[in-house]
Amino acid sequence: MHLCSPADEQTFTPPERGLLHIWHSAGRNEQLCPERVLLSRPVLQISLGEHHGLLLAQGECVYSFGELLWRDLSIPVSAPVLEASLLGKTVVRVAAGGFHCGALGEQGNVYMWGENTAGQCGQTERVPEPFPVSVVDSEVVPPVVVRVVDLACGREHSLALSAQNELWAWGSGCQLGLVTSTFPVWRPQKVEHLTGRHVIQVACGAYHSLALVRSLPPQDSNTQNPPKKTERGQSPHYSLTEKEELFTTDDAHYCPLGVDSLIFDLLSYSNSGPSGPYSSSPVCLEEVRLCLEKEKQSLQGQKSSSLTNIHQKGKSAASRRRSLIPSAFLSGSPRRRRPCACRPSSGRTQAAAPEEADDGLPSLETEVWSWGRGSEGQLGHGDQLARLQPLCIKSLTGEEVIKVAAGSHHSLALTAQCQVYSWGSNMCGQLGHVNSPVTVPHERFLTT
């Protein structure tokens, strides 16, 4: 353990990037003023617990500060503690729980330390220093060590996302999502309720959990089969893609045949201001007009095409219409938007085939699942009940959520259109709107 004193930091030139600023809690009459903390290394990531925090600095160095109760130390942020036992472990991510800590190595290895009375550190003893925690899949023969790619910590539980996009949990409480009533759970266990799902990201509140999950692929459009019956251990709630085969539009929402070139640009949200899902801006309307004119000309030019061919083309276009038409023109209907590839030189956007889509792009056909305590509405299911196992938040299905986050008793979701949804406790105004508590996700409009 090594303390970094301000005197040591002053011998170095402050970095240009990764500067650390802090500000303390203040009363009604006190003014919040961020203070710059001089550290010798740029800060790459910071994670905060109840009364402590973790810093991941350049060079894979991990620092702790605050009330380190497991060591009987109180460390100011201006002189954080270097976690010397993690040197050389190539740490790429840190996660602070309520009173415990986690670190993730480049090779997918997990290290935990801090308060462990609920088993949240994955050990049966006190863990004052970082200690390796193995995530082992015992369902295969021989058992294999699972590579972890994401880590999140709550007050009494920890979650790990594997490279196979499976979720593992340990600690105590219904926020684990495990089929057990025996706590603590000392060793990481797979969250069976999400087996077969592609989990993208996880987040932990104090006593609740969130998971961003890729929607199930749609059924074959040529097969008119009824929805599958849910098997034991699976959620009885359908995802957006499972329902869409039953979706129809009336004549009021009719679009000309062959409208298959209008899609949403995945990258546009990073280059422009927020645009709501029901936007009818001049730019959007102009794109629709140009698209329809182009398709009209294309259909008129097919003089040699038979009526059957045109009908087949129209049928194919209709099956894709839900993902191609902006929701402003399909009021109240679900939406599906596909990944696309941009051509900046021509200023035009062209759809990418699903098999040609870049795997590095975030999936926009996502769902948000939540479980654990719900007394503050932080689960987003419209009530204040607890959930023992993961359950899909229906109101966020089809909203193209790309990231989830959780506070102690509230939750947030960010969409590809730069929209922010918040729900749960609003005691300190953390939701950004006046309703309190909020039991279903509400969109929050941000102003500059």
N, C-alpha and C positions, 0 to 999 in steps of 0.2 A: 504494500500500500504506500502510495507516494502522494504528498500534498503539493499542489502547484501554488506557489505564493505569488502575489502581484509583483514582487521584486524580480522573480525569475522571468515573469512574462514581459517586463519592461526591457529586458535585454534583447528581445526579438522585435522585428518590425511587424506591426499588425498586418494580418492578411487583408487583401482587397476584397475577397469574397468569403462567405461563411462567417461573417461577424455575428457575435452573440449579443442580443439586447434582452434585458429583463425588466419587468415592472411588477411591483408588489400589489397585493390587494389593498384597496383604499376605502375609506368611509364616504358618506355622501358629500362631505365638505372638503374631501381631499382630492387632489388632482393626480391622475395617473400620468407618469412621465417615464418612458422607457430609458433605462440606463445601459450604456455600453459596457460590456465586460471584456477586458483585454486578455486574450488567450494567444498562445504562440502558434496554434494550429487552427486552420479553418474548421468550423463546425459543419458537419454534413447532415446530422440529424439530431433532434432532441425529442425526448419523451418524458412526460410528467406524470408522477403519481400523486398521492394525497398530499404528502409533505416532503417529497424528494423528487429528484429528476436524474436523467441519464443524458450524457452527451456522447455522440459518436463523432470523433474528430478525424481529420486527415491522418493517414498512417495507421488506420484501424485501431486507434486508441479510444478506450472507453473511460469516461469520467463519471463520477457520482457526486451529487451535492444534496444538501438539505438535511432532513432529520433521518439519519441512518439508524433506526431503532435497533436493528439486528447487530449493530456494532457499538451501540451506546455513543454515537457520535452525532454532532451537529456541525455540518460543513457548509460554509458560505459558498455561494455560486462563484464568487470571485477567486476562490481557491479550491477548486474541485479535487476530489480524490481520483487518482489514476488507478484503475483496476489492473494492477500489475500482472495478475494471474491470467489475464486475457491477452497479454502481449504475445504476438506470434500466432494467434488463433485466427487471424484474418476475419475479424468481425465486420459484417456488412449491414447489420441492423440491430437496433436495441428496442426494448419494449419495457415500459414501467407499468407495473400494476399498482393497486392501492398502496401496498406496503412491501412489494417484492419486485424483483428485476429479472429481465431476460435478455439474452444476447444470441444472435444467430450468426454462425460462421459461414464462410464462403462455400464450404463443402456440405452445408446443410446440417451441421451439428448444432445442438442447442445447449446453452449454459443458463442456469438459473441460480438465484441467490436472494436472500432476504427473509421476510416473514414466511413461515411455513406451517403454521398451526392448522391450516385447512388443506394441506397437501399441495398447495399451488406451485411449489418448487419441485414437485416430482420426487421428493425424498421423504424418508420417515424420521429424519433427524433435523436439527438446526442446520441452516445453510448460511453462515455468515460470509462466505466467499463464493465466487462463481464455481459451480459444480456442473459437470456434464450430465445431461439427461438424455437417455437413449429412447428414441421412438421406434419400437420394434413391432413389426407385423408378425404375430404368432399364428395367423391363419394359414400361412404358407409353410411348406416343409422343404428345406429347413427354414426357420424364422429368419427374416431379413431386417436389417436396420433401414428405416425409412429416411429419405433425404427431405429435410424441411426447407421450404422456401419463404415462409411468412410466419410471423409470431405475434401474438397479441396477449395482453394480460389484463385481468380484471382485479377485483379486490380479493377474491378467494378462488380464482380459477385462472387457467391458462389455456390458450388454443394454439395449435400448430397446423399449418397448411402444408401438405406434402407435395413433392414434385409430381405425384400422380393426381393432384387436385382433390385429395381426400382430406377430411378434417379430423384432427385428433384433439382430445381434451383431457385435462386432469385437474384435480382440486376438489371443491365441494359445491353443492347446490344444483338446482334445476337448470342453471345457466350452462351446465356442461352439455346438456342434450343427450345424455347417456341413458340407456335403459337399465337403471339401477336405483336402489334406494339406500345403498350402503356408501357412506362417505366417512372420511375422505377417500378419493380415488388417487392412490399414490403413484401409479404408473400411467403413462399416456394410453388412452383407449380411443379406438376409432368411433366416430359418431355415425352409427349404423344408419340412422334415419336419412342421411345424405349420401349413402352408398349408391353409386350409379350416377350421381350428379357431378357436374364439373364445377367445383368451387374455385372462384377466382381470387377472392380476397376475404379477410375476416377482420372483425373489430370487436372489442370488449368494452362494455360499460362496467359499472361496479358489480352489478348482479344480473346483467343480461348480455346477450351475444348477438352479433349480426354476421351474416355471410352473404357475399355477392356471388350469385350462382348463374351459370349460363343456362338459358332456357333449353328445354328439350327440343330436338329437331322435329319439324312438322311431319305428320304422316304423309304417305304418298297421296298426292291430290287426286290420283285416278282411282283410289280405293275408297269407297264410301262406307267405311266401317264405323260403327259407333265407338265412342271413346273407350279406351281400355279400362277394365276394372282395376282398382288399386289393389296391389298385393300387400301382404302383411309387412309392416315396417315402412311403407311408403305413404307420402302425404295424400290425403283425399282431395286436395285442392289441385286444380288443373293449372298449368302454366298457360301463358298467352298463346304459345304455338300449338298447344293441344286443343284450344278452343277455336282457332281461326278457320278450320275447315268448315265449321258451321256458320261462319260469318257471311252475311249477305248484305247487299245495299239495294235500296229501292230506287225508283226512277228519278227521284229528286237529287240523288247523288250520282247519277249516271255520268260516265265519261266516255268519250269516243273510243272506238276500238283501237288497239295497238299502242296505247299510251304506255310505253315501256322504257322511256329514256329519262324520265324525271326522277331523280333520287336525291337524297340529302347528302351533302358533302361532309364526311366525317371530320375533315380538318378545318372546316370553316369556322367552327366555334372557337378555335384558338386564335383566329385572325380577325374576329369581329366581336361586337358586343353581344350580350345575351339576347336570344330570340326565343320567344315562347313557343310551345308546341302548336298553338292555335294562331300563329302569326299570319297576317295577311298583308305584309308589307309590299310596297310597289315592286321591289326586286323579286319577291316570291311570285307575285301575280304575273310579272313580265316573263319569268321563266316558264310558267304554266302556259301562257299565251303562245310563246315561241314553240314550245313543245307540241302543243295541239296543232298549230299550223304545219309544223314539220310532218307530223303523223298524218294529217289530212292530205298533204301533198303526196306522201308516200302511198297512201291507199288509192288516191286518184290515179296514180301512175301505174297501178297494177291492172292495166286494161285486159291483160291476158289471163288474169287470175279468175278462177271460178268462184262462185258464191260459196262453195264448200270451203275453199281455201281461206277466204276472208272470214268465214264463220269460225273456222278453227283458230285463226290468228286472234280473233276477238275473244274466243273462249280462253286461249292461253293468256291473253293480256288481262282478262278479268280475274284470273287466278292469281295474278301478281299485283292487282290494283291496290291491295291494302298496303303494300310496302312502297308503292310508287307515288301515291297521291298524298300531299300534305294533309295532316289531320284537320286543318281548317275547313277542308272541303268534305270531310267525313266526320261531321260533328258527332261526338260521343262514341266514336268507334275506336277499337284497338288500333295500334299502329305497329307496323314492322318496317324497319329500315335496314338496309343491307350495307355492308362495307363497300366503299367505292375507291377508285383510283383517280387522282387528279392530274390534269395536264395544264400546268400553269401557263405554258407558252401559248396555248390556244384559248385559254380562259374557259374551257369547256370541261365538263365532268362526265365521266363514262363509268358505267357500272362494271364492277369486277365480278367475274364468275365466282361462285362459292369456293370451287376447288382451287382458284387462282388467288384468292384473297390472302393478304399477308398475315401470317400467324402472329406477327408482332403487334398488329393492331388490336385494340381492345374490342371485345365482343359487345355489340350493342343490343343483342337479344338476351337480356339479363333479367333476373329476378332477385329480390331481396328477401332473405329469410331471417327470422328472428325467434328467439326463445329465451327463457329465464323469467325473472320477476317482471311484472307489468303494472305494478301499483301506481306508477306515474304516467302510464300510457306509452312508455318507451318502446314497446314492442310494435306499435303501429297497427294493431288489429281492430281498433275501434272500441276497445274495452280496457279494463284495468286488471285483467286476469293474468295469472302466470301461465307459461307454456313449458311443459316438461321436455318437449322435443321441438326441433325446428319446424316452423310454419311459414309459408310464403305470404308476404304482404301483398294482397291482391291489388291494392290501389297503385302500387309502384310498377306492376307488370306492364311492360311496353313503354315505360318512360325512359328507356335507354340509360339506366344508371351505370356509371363507370367507377364509382368509388363510394364506400360507406365509412362512416366514422361514428364513434360513440363517446359521449361524456358519461359522467357517473350515472345520471338518470334521464338522459335524453339521447336522441339519435339524429343523424344527418345523412343525407344522400345527395350526391352530385351527379348530374346528368351530362350527356354529351353536348347538350345545348347550353351548358353553363347555368342551369337552373339548380337551386338548392332547395331541398325539402327537409323540414325539421319536424320533430314530434317528441313528446315526452314532457318531462318537468320543465316549467318555465318560471320557476321561483325567482331566478335572478335575471330574467329576460334573455336567457341563452338561446331561445328559439327564434328571436327576431320578430315576433309578433305578439299581440296582446292576449291571445287566448291562453288559458292555463287551467289544467294541463291539456295537452293536445294528444288525442289517442289515435289519430290517423295522420299520415304525412301531409303537411301543408307546404305549398310552395312559398318561398320567401323571395321577394323582389329586392335586389340589391341596387342601391343608387351610389353614384360617385360624386 
